[in-house]
Amino acid sequence: MSKSENKAASYAIIGFGNIGKALARAFARNGIEVSVATTRNPESFASDAAAIGPGIIPTTLAEAVKADVIFLAVRFESHPDVAKALPTWQGKTIVDVTNAYGVPPAKLGGMPSAEFVAQAFTGGKLVKGFNHLIAAILDQAPAVHGGRRVIFLASDDDGAAAKIGALAEDLGFAPIQLGGLSEGGLLVQAHGNSWGQLIFKDLVKFD
């Protein structure tokens, strides 16, 4: 095993609104370190990060994108700004937590929103996930009545989907793989002014 395969993956969350904070709390609950960044100076949200836990590291966008796995928890319209932070996303996994509700399908060239986002992150592997729950639900501990809260994942890269599935398990969730972005992924994406059938469905899996 090479040294790079041996080291633990590094994680970052871009966007520190309600969804970004809910994701950060999931990491903090499980003692997994994660960087958090916005387009603002890290000092402007350092106290919010510290309130969540010592493993939540406020940093710059330029530093955060050095992580192996990057959660894209910004407004859908802002994803191109994040994509510009690196010339290539080779070797990185991007978890698309955005929702393109209200974006006209014509603006996306008729593509599913996650495929449209994937185009911006040249060379990266994109997984759609963690976006179907509202922040208040995502914020809660995922252990529910002896079961685990479900997280849906979709990707055109099976390896990336498996990697994020393993991380979802580590965070206490029950991942369910939906297949490719233009297949099962459509169930967890907004289309114009309508939502995919699995958006907002708060489901619990019992093993």
C-alpha positions as CSV (number, residue, x, y, z in Angstrom):
1,M,0.0,0.0,0.0
2,S,1.4,3.4,-0.9
3,K,1.8,6.1,1.7
4,S,-1.1,8.1,0.1
5,E,-3.4,5.2,0.3
6,N,-2.4,4.6,3.9
7,K,-3.3,8.0,5.2
8,A,-6.8,8.9,6.3
9,A,-8.8,11.0,3.8
10,S,-9.0,14.7,4.6
11,Y,-12.4,16.4,4.4
12,A,-13.7,19.9,3.8
13,I,-17.1,21.6,3.8
14,I,-17.4,24.6,1.5
15,G,-20.3,26.8,2.7
16,F,-21.2,27.4,6.3
17,G,-24.9,28.2,6.2
18,N,-27.5,25.9,7.9
19,I,-26.6,22.9,5.8
20,G,-22.8,23.4,6.1
21,K,-23.2,23.7,9.9
22,A,-25.4,20.6,10.1
23,L,-22.7,18.6,8.2
24,A,-20.0,20.0,10.5
25,R,-22.0,18.8,13.5
26,A,-22.2,15.3,12.0
27,F,-18.4,15.3,11.7
28,A,-18.0,16.7,15.3
29,R,-20.4,14.1,16.8
30,N,-18.1,11.3,15.4
31,G,-14.8,12.9,16.2
32,I,-13.8,13.3,12.5
33,E,-11.8,16.4,11.7
34,V,-13.2,18.6,8.9
35,S,-12.1,22.0,7.4
36,V,-14.9,24.6,6.8
37,A,-14.6,27.5,4.4
38,T,-16.6,30.2,2.7
39,T,-15.6,33.0,0.5
40,R,-15.2,35.1,3.6
41,N,-12.3,35.5,5.9
42,P,-12.1,32.4,8.3
43,E,-12.0,34.7,11.3
44,S,-15.5,35.9,10.5
45,F,-17.0,32.4,11.3
46,A,-14.3,31.0,13.6
47,S,-16.4,31.3,16.7
48,D,-19.3,29.5,15.0
49,A,-16.9,26.7,14.1
50,A,-15.4,26.5,17.6
51,A,-18.9,26.3,19.1
52,I,-19.5,23.1,17.1
53,G,-16.3,21.4,18.2
54,P,-12.5,21.5,18.2
55,G,-12.2,19.3,15.1
56,I,-14.1,21.9,13.0
57,I,-11.3,23.9,11.4
58,P,-12.1,27.3,9.9
59,T,-9.9,28.0,6.8
60,T,-9.7,29.8,3.5
61,L,-11.3,28.4,0.3
62,A,-7.8,28.0,-1.2
63,E,-6.8,25.8,1.8
64,A,-10.1,23.9,2.0
65,V,-9.9,22.7,-1.6
66,K,-6.7,20.8,-0.8
67,A,-8.8,18.1,1.0
68,D,-9.5,14.7,-0.6
69,V,-13.3,14.9,-0.2
70,I,-15.1,18.3,-0.6
71,F,-18.7,18.8,0.4
72,L,-20.2,21.5,-1.8
73,A,-22.8,23.1,0.6
74,V,-23.1,26.5,-1.2
75,R,-26.0,27.9,-3.1
76,F,-26.3,26.2,-6.5
77,E,-25.5,29.5,-8.3
78,S,-22.2,29.7,-6.4
79,H,-20.7,26.4,-7.5
80,P,-18.7,27.9,-10.5
81,D,-16.9,30.2,-8.0
82,V,-15.8,27.2,-6.0
83,A,-14.8,25.3,-9.1
84,K,-12.5,28.1,-10.1
85,A,-10.4,27.6,-6.9
86,L,-8.5,24.8,-8.7
87,P,-7.4,24.4,-12.3
88,T,-8.1,20.6,-12.0
89,W,-10.0,18.5,-9.5
90,Q,-8.1,15.3,-10.4
91,G,-8.0,12.9,-7.5
92,K,-10.7,14.7,-5.6
93,T,-14.2,13.6,-4.7
94,I,-16.9,16.3,-4.7
95,V,-20.1,15.7,-2.7
96,D,-22.8,17.9,-4.4
97,V,-25.2,19.0,-1.6
98,T,-26.7,21.8,-3.7
99,N,-30.3,22.1,-4.9
100,A,-31.1,23.8,-8.2
101,Y,-34.7,24.5,-7.3
102,G,-36.1,27.3,-9.5
103,V,-33.2,27.1,-12.0
104,P,-34.8,26.8,-15.5
105,P,-34.0,23.4,-17.1
106,A,-32.9,25.3,-20.2
107,K,-30.1,27.0,-18.2
108,L,-28.7,23.5,-17.4
109,G,-28.8,22.5,-21.1
110,G,-31.4,19.9,-20.2
111,M,-28.9,18.0,-18.0
112,P,-29.6,16.8,-14.4
113,S,-28.3,19.5,-12.1
114,A,-25.6,17.2,-10.7
115,E,-24.2,16.5,-14.1
116,F,-24.2,20.2,-14.8
117,V,-22.2,20.8,-11.5
118,A,-19.9,17.9,-12.4
119,Q,-18.9,19.7,-15.6
120,A,-17.4,22.6,-13.6
121,F,-15.2,20.4,-11.5
122,T,-12.9,19.2,-14.3
123,G,-11.2,15.8,-13.4
124,G,-13.0,15.4,-10.2
125,K,-15.5,12.6,-9.2
126,L,-18.9,13.9,-8.2
127,V,-21.3,12.2,-5.8
128,K,-24.8,13.7,-5.3
129,G,-25.8,13.3,-1.7
130,F,-26.8,14.7,1.7
131,N,-29.0,17.2,-0.1
132,H,-32.5,15.6,0.2
133,L,-33.0,16.5,3.9
134,I,-33.8,20.0,5.2
135,A,-31.0,21.4,7.5
136,A,-33.1,21.0,10.7
137,I,-33.4,17.2,10.0
138,L,-29.8,16.7,8.8
139,D,-28.7,18.5,12.0
140,Q,-30.2,15.8,14.2
141,A,-28.4,12.7,15.4
142,P,-29.0,10.0,12.7
143,A,-29.8,7.2,15.2
144,V,-33.6,7.1,15.3
145,H,-35.6,4.5,17.3
146,G,-32.9,1.8,16.8
147,G,-32.5,2.6,13.1
148,R,-30.3,5.0,11.1
149,R,-31.4,8.0,9.1
150,V,-31.1,7.3,5.3
151,I,-28.8,9.3,3.0
152,F,-29.3,8.9,-0.7
153,L,-26.2,8.8,-2.9
154,A,-25.9,8.9,-6.7
155,S,-22.7,9.0,-8.9
156,D,-21.4,8.0,-12.3
157,D,-18.3,6.7,-10.5
158,D,-18.9,3.5,-8.4
159,G,-15.7,3.9,-6.5
160,A,-16.5,7.5,-5.4
161,A,-20.0,6.4,-4.4
162,A,-18.6,3.6,-2.3
163,K,-16.1,6.0,-0.6
164,I,-18.9,8.5,0.3
165,G,-21.1,5.6,1.4
166,A,-18.4,4.4,3.8
167,L,-18.1,8.0,5.1
168,A,-21.9,8.3,5.6
169,E,-21.7,5.1,7.7
170,D,-18.9,6.6,9.7
171,L,-21.1,9.6,10.3
172,G,-23.9,7.3,11.6
173,F,-26.2,7.4,8.5
174,A,-27.6,4.5,6.4
175,P,-26.4,5.2,2.8
176,I,-28.6,4.0,-0.1
177,Q,-27.0,4.0,-3.5
178,L,-29.3,5.2,-6.3
179,G,-27.1,4.6,-9.3
180,G,-26.0,7.2,-11.9
181,L,-26.6,10.9,-11.8
182,S,-29.0,10.7,-14.8
183,E,-30.9,7.7,-13.3
184,G,-31.4,7.5,-9.6
185,G,-29.9,10.9,-9.2
186,L,-33.0,12.5,-10.7
187,L,-34.9,11.3,-7.6
188,V,-32.9,13.6,-5.4
189,Q,-32.6,16.6,-7.7
190,A,-34.9,19.6,-8.3
191,H,-36.1,20.1,-11.9
192,G,-37.1,23.7,-12.5
193,N,-39.9,24.4,-9.9
194,S,-40.5,20.7,-9.0
195,W,-38.6,18.4,-6.6
196,G,-37.4,14.9,-7.2
197,Q,-39.6,12.2,-5.6
198,L,-37.1,11.5,-2.7
199,I,-36.4,15.1,-1.7
200,F,-37.6,15.8,1.9
201,K,-38.4,12.1,2.5
202,D,-37.0,11.5,6.0
203,L,-36.6,7.7,6.0
204,V,-35.0,5.4,8.6
205,K,-33.4,2.1,7.9
206,F,-33.5,-0.8,10.3
207,D,-30.7,-3.4,9.9
